[in-house]
Amino acid sequence: MARIAGVNLPKEKRIAIGLTAIYGIGRPLAREILKDLKIDENMKVQALSEEQVNKLRDRVAECVTEGDLRRKIQLDIKYQQDMGTYRGTRHKKGLPVRGQQTKTNSRTRKGKKKTVANKKIALK
C-alpha cells in the first residue's frame, strides 16, 4: 500500500487518479508529476515499486498539500474577513462568495430554507 503525504492511495486505481486522493493534487498536477518522474500514468498503484513510491513521496513533498494547504486557505479567508473585503463579509455571512444569484439558489451555502410566516394585514 502506497502512503504518500499521510494519505493511503487506493490500490486498485491508476496512479494518475490515485494521486488525486491527496488534497491539493488534481489531475493536471498528477500527470505533470508522473511525467517528470517517467512513471506510466496507466500503472496501478499496487504495481508501483518501492523506489517509485519513494520518488513520488519526495516529489509530492515539494508541493503544498493536505494540512498546510488547508491552513493556508483558512488563513487567506480570515485575512479577507479581517480586512473587511466584500468576499470576507460573504464568507462571514455564509453566502456565496463569487457573485452567484441568492434569491432562489445557493442552498448548499445557505443551508436549509427558513420559511418566514406571512403576517396578515388587517383590512379596514
Sequence and secondary structure as in RCSB ss.txt:
>XXXX:A:sequence
MARIAGVNLPKEKRIAIGLTAIYGIGRPLAREILKDLKIDENMKVQALSEEQVNKLRDRVAECVTEGDLRRKIQL
DIKYQQDMGTYRGTRHKKGLPVRGQQTKTNSRTRKGKKKTVANKKIALK
>XXXX:A:secstr
  EETTEE  TTSBHHHHGGGSTT  HHHHHHHHHHHT  TTSBGGG  HHHHHHHHHHHHTS  HHHHHHHHHH
HHHHHHHHT HHHHHHHHT  SSS   SS  HHHH S            
